[in-house]
Each structure stands twice: as structure tokens, then as C-alpha cells.
């Protein structure tokens, strides 16, 4: 009989009760006040006179009026570059010990974002909040005394100019508290292995010794790992290796396109819990079983602002016009696309993280990621978000009883006319012309602006089918494997020619 599990579950239940946030507006006001107070004497705080902002009655309005928006380039060129050159107290007190290397789905090279001890504490608290929230789901108490496997990037961090540098999942995993080490798999020794294939091979070899109840990681890479474990043991279900497996914490990309392929690996129910961990911080996680939306962590060292996503507000490079007024969390509405702006305990200020979100439940501060500011396909006014794309593809895969786990799309002029060129990873026998027609129809049903564009400047849709694993081959070609690596849903102009050459070389 399990004794420890019920005790741990009860403790987590108590933690969930005392840390649960009902008043998100007040929580956010406290976060903004603390951020401004702590950073008031930094170079950034003095530049924008945080001390004067703190004297105002409406902190959000004063903050909005005083501090400009920043994207990575503007933040890095004027401020973070000084940190990288050894200067202290630039955008946050002291000197950060880590730099998070972004996975680089946008832009030509990875970004290097400061990670402070305060941010590591915030990520740790958010992780505890996430685990505590699992008590809201129907899970056996024994689950809480079993082991958890996190498949992130390598914890073997690089030493660069006095900073420890790696992807945020690797940084977070390298700072796991000692009291959790005994339950963490694959363990620090394996987690430090840089080579993706070698790390997964080691996991497969030791997997039979572990009693895994919880797994976490980006779906595309986690699925490959699970299949490797199953192949190693010559079994048809991951539950033949890990019979206790009950929870999968996903993130990074939408899980729905992977649901069918994951279900083929399971023979027991597995609860899927979504999370939103970015290089800039732990932003949101699913808190309750009634919804698959994620709750913003409104008391965790990040202040959130929102700008309605409208073409007239967005510049060509995906950044915002400086004269746009932001909303705080008390002013948002449901089912509206917003550009997400954050200020953090790592010294990111009014920072465009690049994501767009929509609230599904304002009272619970629950959101879904709808796309990227640079990933809205809007060449001819289609205003097509990634969420709308995924919705249409989910409907199509249900209709055809198939899967489209990965895709990328971009606009191209062909014979003087604009087309959207889609590349779908699928095993369906449906001809590409039929896929294009059905996808086009569903996109028109899902998006009025797309429908208008199709009647004017957008000539049509072209679909190319690619086999399973094709996008992983592309990532390997780009020298990006595992960790937080994600395929760009809307391919940037600088990658389109290289991509089409890669497709032609592989598929003929």
C-alpha cells in the first residue's frame, strides 16, 4: 500500500489552496510595484525614472506613458549588451549568472536573454504551482510518489564570458532542488549529454529501471523518445515499460495535432497538461481539468500588458508602434487576439515576447496562444493566425481520419499571382490537390479576412505532402535537434528558398 503518495498529494493540495490566485488584477498591481521598486536604482530604472512612476496613483498608466516598448534587438543593443560586457545593475540589480539561448524559430540567430536568480526562483515557484494544480485532476495518489522524466535541452551549459549559457529548459533542469533530485529523470548525468541521439539512447537503456508517472517535453521530440524506449524494449505500448505513466506536461507547440499519434503509444489514460515556458520566463500553465487553456501566472515575477492585434499597430518587422496604448489584465476581453508584452525579474522591460494570445476566460486569466506577431500570414490581408491554421487542420484531419503533426506555410508569387504554399507532414493518401481545396475551404470558414483575401489578391492554396520525420530532418539539416527546437509555422523569407531546395533534394 502506498503511504507517501497520499501525504505528498495532501501537501500539494494545501499548497494549491494557499497559493491559488483569485484576484489577478491585484496580483499584477503588486508585481508591477515590486518590479519598479527593485529596479529603481538600476541604469534602466534611472533612465525612465521609476521613482517618479512609483509616486503616481495609476502605476500601469504611468508605466505605459514613461517606458517604450522593446523587442529583443532594442533591449539587447542598448541594455543587455552592457550586461554581457560585464556591467552590473543595468536592467536588474546585480549581475545575472545565466543567459538563456533561444531556440531560434525566428530571426537568423539565437537570442541571449539574461536569467537572474530571481527568475530562477520564479520559474521554480511556477513549477511547484503547476505540480500542485495536478491535485485538481483525477489522479491516483500513488502518482505523486513516483518518478518524473523531463526531456529538455542539455544541462551541460556553456561558459561564455562569465555566464552559464543554454536553453531555458536546460538552465531550469540544472537548478532542480536537491530534495527533488531522487525523483528527477533522466538525472543530471544523462541530462548533460549534448548529443540528442546519444542522450535518448541512454534514456532507452535505463528506462526499465525507472517507475515514471509523469513526463514533460515538446511533443515532437518526446514522441521520438517514447518510440525509442518502446523499440529498445520491443513493446507496443510505453505503458509496458512505465505502467504508472499518468501525466504528460506538454508545451512549446500545440498538442492537438499530436494527440492521435500519442494515443497509439498509450494503453492507459494519460492526463495532458499544457504549459507556457519561454526563454523569458514561466508564463502560464493549465490549472484545472475543465479546460485545456492555461492560466497566466499573475503573481510570479512577470507583469503582463496587452495590445489588440491589429495590422495598423504592427510594423513590418513584427514590432509595435510606440504610440499604442496597452491594456492591463483588468481591461482585456475574451476571444480577442492580443500582442503579449512582459516586464520581468530578469530585467526585460515592456518586452515583446513575440507571441499573440487570446483569453478564453477572463475571470480565471486563462489564455491560449494564437500565434506569433511575425507568424501571422498577412501578405495580402489574410490575417491568418497560427491558431486558425491549426483549427482548420484539426478539422481536416478529423474529416480524413489522418494526422498533420507538423506544417509550415508561406506566401509566394507564382506567375504574377499570390499563393499560400503549405507543406504538411502526413501519411494520408488524399491527393495534394484535394487537400489544398479542403484546407482552403476550412480556412475561409474559420477566418473572414482570409475569405475576403481569397476573393481578391490571394489566388489559391498549394499543398505539398512530406513524410513523417521530414521536419526533424530539416531541423537536423539546420543543426537544431531536441530541447526547445520548434518548426516555424510561417517560414520567414530568408529560409524559404533553402527550404524549397531541401524539399526538392529529398522528394524530387
ROTORTOR-643880 format. One record per residue (C-alpha): x, y, z; residue number from 1; chain. Coordinates in steps of 0.2 Angstrom, whole numbers. Layout:
BEGIN
       X       Y       Z   num   chaine
       X       Y       Z   NUM        A
...
END
This chain:
BEGIN
       X       Y       Z   num   chaine
       0       0       0     1        A
       7      17      -5     2        A
       9      28      10     3        A
      20      43       4     4        A
       9      47     -11     5        A
      -7      52      -1     6        A
       4      63      10     7        A
      13      71      -4     8        A
      -4      74     -13     9        A
     -11      81       3    10        A
       3      93       5    11        A
       2      99     -13    12        A
     -17     101     -11    13        A
     -13     113       4    14        A
       0     122      -7    15        A
     -13     124     -21    16        A
     -26     131      -8    17        A
     -14     144      -1    18        A
      -6     149     -17    19        A
     -21     150     -28    20        A
     -25     167     -35    21        A
     -42     174     -37    22        A
     -39     192     -39    23        A
     -27     193     -54    24        A
     -28     212     -55    25        A
     -22     215     -38    26        A
      -9     202     -40    27        A
      -2     211     -56    28        A
      -3     228     -47    29        A
       9     220     -33    30        A
      20     213     -46    31        A
      22     229     -56    32        A
      26     239     -39    33        A
      39     226     -34    34        A
      47     227     -51    35        A
      48     245     -51    36        A
      54     247     -33    37        A
      68     234     -35    38        A
      74     241     -52    39        A
      73     259     -47    40        A
      92     261     -44    41        A
      97     252     -60    42        A
     103     261     -75    43        A
      86     257     -84    44        A
      76     262     -69    45        A
      85     279     -68    46        A
      84     282     -87    47        A
      65     280     -86    48        A
      63     287     -68    49        A
      55     273     -60    50        A
      55     283     -43    51        A
      43     296     -51    52        A
      32     282     -58    53        A
      30     274     -41    54        A
      23     291     -35    55        A
       8     290     -47    56        A
      -9     283     -42    57        A
     -11     273     -58    58        A
       5     263     -60    59        A
       0     255     -76    60        A
      -4     271     -84    61        A
      12     280     -78    62        A
      22     265     -83    63        A
      14     265    -100    64        A
      17     283    -103    65        A
      35     283     -97    66        A
      43     267    -104    67        A
      44     262    -123    68        A
      41     245    -130    69        A
      56     235    -133    70        A
      60     220    -144    71        A
      75     209    -142    72        A
      86     219    -153    73        A
      82     236    -145    74        A
      84     228    -127    75        A
     100     220    -132    76        A
     108     234    -141    77        A
     106     247    -128    78        A
     105     237    -112    79        A
     109     219    -112    80        A
     125     221    -122    81        A
     131     231    -107    82        A
     127     216     -95    83        A
     137     205    -107    84        A
     151     216    -106    85        A
     152     214     -88    86        A
     142     230     -81    87        A
     131     227     -66    88        A
     115     235     -61    89        A
     109     238     -79    90        A
      91     232     -80    91        A
      90     222     -64    92        A
     101     223     -48    93        A
     117     214     -48    94        A
     123     203     -62    95        A
     114     188     -69    96        A
     123     171     -68    97        A
     114     164     -84    98        A
     110     168    -102    99        A
      96     159    -110   100        A
      99     154    -128   101        A
      83     155    -138   102        A
      78     140    -149   103        A
      79     152    -164   104        A
      62     148    -173   105        A
      63     167    -178   106        A
      77     178    -183   107        A
      94     172    -191   108        A
     102     168    -175   109        A
      98     163    -157   110        A
      95     177    -144   111        A
     104     178    -127   112        A
      92     183    -114   113        A
      98     186     -96   114        A
      91     174     -82   115        A
      93     181     -64   116        A
      92     171     -48   117        A
      75     180     -45   118        A
      69     172     -62   119        A
      75     155     -57   120        A
      65     157     -41   121        A
      50     162     -51   122        A
      52     148     -63   123        A
      54     136     -48   124        A
      38     143     -39   125        A
      28     142     -55   126        A
      34     123     -57   127        A
      28     120     -40   128        A
      11     129     -44   129        A
       9     118     -59   130        A
      13     101     -49   131        A
       1     107     -35   132        A
     -13     110     -48   133        A
     -12      92     -53   134        A
     -22      89     -37   135        A
     -37      96     -46   136        A
     -36      82     -59   137        A
     -42      64     -56   138        A
     -25      56     -52   139        A
     -21      42     -40   140        A
     -11      47     -25   141        A
       2      35     -30   142        A
       7      46     -45   143        A
      14      59     -33   144        A
      27      47     -26   145        A
      33      40     -42   146        A
      47      47     -54   147        A
      46      61     -67   148        A
      55      62     -83   149        A
      59      79     -91   150        A
      65      79    -109   151        A
      73      96    -111   152        A
      89     103    -118   153        A
     106      98    -112   154        A
     110     104     -94   155        A
     128     104     -99   156        A
     129     123    -100   157        A
     142     133    -110   158        A
     154     145    -101   159        A
     153     161    -111   160        A
     161     177    -104   161        A
     157     173     -86   162        A
     139     167     -89   163        A
     132     150     -90   164        A
     123     148    -107   165        A
     110     136    -113   166        A
      92     134    -117   167        A
      79     139    -103   168        A
      74     121    -100   169        A
      92     116     -98   170        A
      95     130     -86   171        A
      80     126     -76   172        A
      84     107     -75   173        A
     102     111     -69   174        A
      94     121     -54   175        A
      82     107     -48   176        A
      82     107     -29   177        A
      92      93     -21   178        A
      76      86     -12   179        A
      68      83     -30   180        A
      84      75     -37   181        A
      79      57     -32   182        A
      63      59     -42   183        A
      70      68     -57   184        A
      74      58     -73   185        A
      84      55     -83   186        A
      96      63     -70   187        A
     109      76     -71   188        A
     122      64     -79   189        A
     112      60     -94   190        A
     104      77     -95   191        A
     121      84     -98   192        A
     124      74    -114   193        A
     124      87    -128   194        A
     121      75    -142   195        A
     102      72    -144   196        A
     103      54    -151   197        A
     116      49    -138   198        A
     105      56    -124   199        A
      89      47    -130   200        A
      99      31    -132   201        A
     105      32    -113   202        A
      87      35    -108   203        A
      81      20    -118   204        A
      94       9    -110   205        A
      90      14     -92   206        A
      71      16     -94   207        A
      67      -1     -87   208        A
      75       4     -70   209        A
      63      19     -68   210        A
      45      20     -62   211        A
      39      35     -72   212        A
      22      43     -68   213        A
      25      60     -76   214        A
      34      65     -92   215        A
      36      83    -100   216        A
      43      90    -116   217        A
      39      96    -133   218        A
      28      84    -142   219        A
      38      81    -157   220        A
      54      76    -148   221        A
      45      67    -133   222        A
      36      56    -146   223        A
      53      51    -154   224        A
      60      47    -136   225        A
      45      37    -132   226        A
      46      27    -148   227        A
      65      24    -145   228        A
      61      17    -127   229        A
      47       6    -135   230        A
      59       0    -149   231        A
      73      -4    -136   232        A
      61     -15    -126   233        A
      52     -22    -141   234        A
      35     -17    -134   235        A
      19     -10    -142   236        A
      15       2    -128   237        A
      25      14    -117   238        A
      14       8    -103   239        A
      23      -9    -104   240        A
      39      -1     -99   241        A
      31      13     -87   242        A
      14       6     -81   243        A
      12      21     -69   244        A
      13      34     -83   245        A
      -2      45     -80   246        A
       3      63     -84   247        A
      11      72     -99   248        A
      15      90     -97   249        A
      17      97    -114   250        A
      22     114    -121   251        A
      31     123    -134   252        A
      19     119    -148   253        A
       0     114    -149   254        A
      -3      96    -143   255        A
     -19      93    -153   256        A
     -10      88    -170   257        A
       0      75    -160   258        A
     -15      68    -150   259        A
     -19      53    -161   260        A
      -1      48    -163   261        A
       2      49    -144   262        A
     -14      39    -141   263        A
      -6      25    -151   264        A
       8      24    -139   265        A
      -3      23    -123   266        A
     -14       9    -117   267        A
     -19      18    -101   268        A
     -27      35     -99   269        A
     -14      49     -98   270        A
     -19      67     -92   271        A
     -12      80    -104   272        A
      -7      97     -95   273        A
      -2     112    -106   274        A
      12     124    -100   275        A
      20     140    -107   276        A
      38     141    -103   277        A
      48     153    -114   278        A
      66     159    -113   279        A
      60     175    -104   280        A
      51     165     -90   281        A
      37     154     -85   282        A
      21     162     -91   283        A
       6     151     -89   284        A
       1     133     -85   285        A
     -15     123     -86   286        A
     -23     124     -68   287        A
     -40     114     -70   288        A
     -47      99     -80   289        A
     -62     109     -86   290        A
     -52     117     -99   291        A
     -36     115    -109   292        A
     -32     134    -108   293        A
     -18     140     -97   294        A
     -19     152     -83   295        A
      -7     167     -83   296        A
       5     166     -68   297        A
       0     183     -62   298        A
       9     183     -45   299        A
      26     176     -52   300        A
      38     190     -56   301        A
      31     194     -73   302        A
      20     209     -77   303        A
       8     207     -92   304        A
       2     220    -104   305        A
      -9     218    -119   306        A
     -11     226    -136   307        A
     -26     221    -148   308        A
     -18     213    -163   309        A
     -22     225    -177   310        A
     -12     227    -193   311        A
     -12     246    -191   312        A
      -2     243    -174   313        A
      11     231    -181   314        A
      27     237    -190   315        A
      34     226    -204   316        A
      47     218    -193   317        A
      33     212    -181   318        A
      36     226    -168   319        A
      23     238    -161   320        A
      21     256    -165   321        A
      27     266    -149   322        A
      11     277    -148   323        A
      -1     262    -145   324        A
      -9     261    -128   325        A
      -8     245    -118   326        A
     -21     236    -108   327        A
     -19     228     -91   328        A
     -27     212     -86   329        A
     -42     220     -79   330        A
     -46     228     -96   331        A
     -45     213    -108   332        A
     -59     204    -117   333        A
     -62     186    -122   334        A
     -59     180    -139   335        A
     -48     194    -145   336        A
     -30     192    -151   337        A
     -18     202    -141   338        A
       1     205    -143   339        A
       9     199    -126   340        A
      21     212    -118   341        A
      30     207    -102   342        A
      41     215     -89   343        A
      51     203     -78   344        A
      63     200     -64   345        A
      76     196     -76   346        A
      76     214     -82   347        A
      65     213     -98   348        A
      55     229     -99   349        A
      39     231    -109   350        A
      46     217    -120   351        A
      38     210    -135   352        A
      39     191    -132   353        A
      33     189    -150   354        A
      18     179    -146   355        A
      -1     183    -148   356        A
     -13     176    -136   357        A
     -32     176    -133   358        A
     -42     175    -117   359        A
     -54     160    -115   360        A
     -59     165     -98   361        A
     -55     182     -91   362        A
     -60     179     -73   363        A
     -48     164     -72   364        A
     -35     174     -83   365        A
     -34     159     -94   366        A
     -27     160    -112   367        A
     -22     151    -127   368        A
      -8     155    -138   369        A
     -14     161    -155   370        A
       2     164    -165   371        A
      17     175    -167   372        A
      17     193    -172   373        A
      29     188    -186   374        A
      19     172    -190   375        A
       3     180    -195   376        A
       1     176    -213   377        A
      -4     193    -219   378        A
       5     196    -236   379        A
     -12     200    -245   380        A
     -23     205    -230   381        A
     -27     187    -225   382        A
     -23     190    -206   383        A
     -21     171    -204   384        A
     -15     166    -187   385        A
      -7     150    -182   386        A
     -22     146    -171   387        A
     -34     147    -186   388        A
     -22     137    -196   389        A
     -21     123    -183   390        A
     -40     124    -181   391        A
     -43     121    -199   392        A
     -30     107    -200   393        A
     -38      98    -185   394        A
     -55      99    -193   395        A
     -47      92    -209   396        A
     -38      78    -200   397        A
     -54      73    -192   398        A
     -63      73    -208   399        A
     -49      62    -216   400        A
     -45      51    -201   401        A
     -27      56    -203   402        A
     -14      67    -194   403        A
      -5      83    -198   404        A
       8      84    -184   405        A
      19      97    -192   406        A
      17     110    -205   407        A
      24     126    -212   408        A
      17     139    -224   409        A
      22     154    -233   410        A
      16     166    -247   411        A
      24     165    -264   412        A
      20     174    -280   413        A
      18     162    -294   414        A
      15     168    -312   415        A
      11     185    -305   416        A
      -2     178    -293   417        A
       0     176    -274   418        A
      -2     158    -267   419        A
      -1     151    -249   420        A
      11     136    -251   421        A
       8     123    -237   422        A
      19     108    -233   423        A
      10      95    -222   424        A
      18      80    -213   425        A
       6      66    -216   426        A
       3      49    -222   427        A
     -14      52    -230   428        A
     -17      45    -247   429        A
     -28      60    -251   430        A
     -21      69    -267   431        A
     -12      86    -264   432        A
     -25      95    -275   433        A
     -39      88    -264   434        A
     -30      93    -248   435        A
     -27     111    -255   436        A
     -46     113    -259   437        A
     -52     106    -242   438        A
     -40     116    -232   439        A
     -44     132    -242   440        A
     -62     129    -238   441        A
     -60     127    -220   442        A
     -49     142    -218   443        A
     -62     153    -227   444        A
     -75     146    -214   445        A
     -63     150    -200   446        A
     -57     167    -205   447        A
     -67     181    -213   448        A
     -52     191    -218   449        A
     -44     176    -226   450        A
     -61     173    -236   451        A
     -60     191    -242   452        A
     -42     189    -247   453        A
     -46     174    -257   454        A
     -59     184    -267   455        A
     -46     197    -271   456        A
     -27     196    -270   457        A
     -24     178    -264   458        A
     -26     166    -279   459        A
     -26     150    -270   460        A
     -18     136    -260   461        A
      -5     124    -265   462        A
      -1     109    -254   463        A
      15      98    -254   464        A
      14      82    -243   465        A
      30      77    -234   466        A
      33      60    -225   467        A
      34      58    -206   468        A
      50      64    -199   469        A
      53      76    -213   470        A
      53      91    -202   471        A
      65      83    -190   472        A
      77      80    -205   473        A
      75      99    -208   474        A
      80     103    -190   475        A
      95      91    -191   476        A
     100     100    -208   477        A
      99     116    -198   478        A
     109     109    -184   479        A
      95     110    -172   480        A
      89      94    -163   481        A
      79      91    -147   482        A
      77     103    -132   483        A
      65     118    -137   484        A
      68     117    -155   485        A
      51     120    -165   486        A
      47     122    -183   487        A
      42     139    -189   488        A
      24     138    -194   489        A
      26     153    -205   490        A
      43     152    -214   491        A
      52     168    -215   492        A
      58     175    -231   493        A
      76     171    -228   494        A
      73     152    -226   495        A
      60     150    -240   496        A
      72     146    -254   497        A
      83     135    -243   498        A
      68     125    -238   499        A
      61     123    -256   500        A
      79     117    -261   501        A
      79     105    -246   502        A
      61      98    -251   503        A
      67      96    -269   504        A
      83      87    -265   505        A
      74      75    -253   506        A
      57      72    -263   507        A
      62      76    -281   508        A
END
